[in-house]
Amino acid sequence: MRLLLTVWCGVLSIGYPVKGSDDWVKTPTKCEVCKFLVTELKDRLRETGKSKEILRTGHGLDERKKKSIEYQKSDLRLTEALQDPHVCDKILEYNVHAERKGSNRYAKGMSQTMETLHGLVNKGVKVELGMPEEMWDKPSAEVTNMQRSCFKMVEDYEEDIEDWYYNHQDQDLVKYICEDRVLRKGERECLYEKFVGEDKSSEAKDEEKKQKKKKGKKKKNKVNGKKGEESDENNNKSSKDKLQDEL
């Protein structure tokens, strides 16, 4: 119990989610699951969207009996996008960024919290989280929960995804699947949340202040140096004029 308290104190100091607060192990909403499912599906389809390949389907050697199908509209492309490997496996590449709000808390890449923890370890600080260090970067409970929900959503709305693919690719996939079919009014808020950038950490802000201060000192010294040179030049000129008058 004492060890657990020590861990909590260490974690709280760097802004990790507090148990009992709204940030503690949230269950991904249906909106968030749909948003990231569609995001990954769109990325998969975008990768193959420029292919001009023509597929020939049918049996036998007679080419005249075979049908020509554009790869862009083929069953093969959709199957590969959904199942090869499964599109929901991509969800495991996400991490929880507890310092962000709304659906932006799920993103690829290391969170500020984990960057801080790894930074402390690299400096020789002993950090106890109640788990081996090699487990720190494994998918969290929230992310694995989202992946399971993603599998279920693909299963439940597979026909709608197919309908969009074969008949409505000119329509936005987020609107067609998430907004118009999966989510009810009042559940769609996360769909159009945009990430506008990280707030700078206190360390980064302090470093920025130091750099500005250094630049200010350099500029001041340069100005003072220039004034000193002008003063010396004026003094020399004045002495020269005085000597000429005496002569």
Secondary structure, DSSP 8 states (H G I E B T S, - for coil): -HHHHHHHHHHHTTT---TTSTTSS----HHHHHHHHHHHHHHHHHHHTT---EEEE-SSS-GGGSEEEEGGGSHHHHHHHHHTTBGGGGGGGEEE-TTS-GGGGEEES--HHHHHHHHHHHTT-----SS-GGGTTS--HHHHHHHHHHHHHHHHTHHHHHHHHHH-TTS-HIIIIIIIII--TTS-GGGG---------HHHHHHHHHHHHHHHHHHHHHHHHHHHHHHHHHHHHHHHHHHHHH-
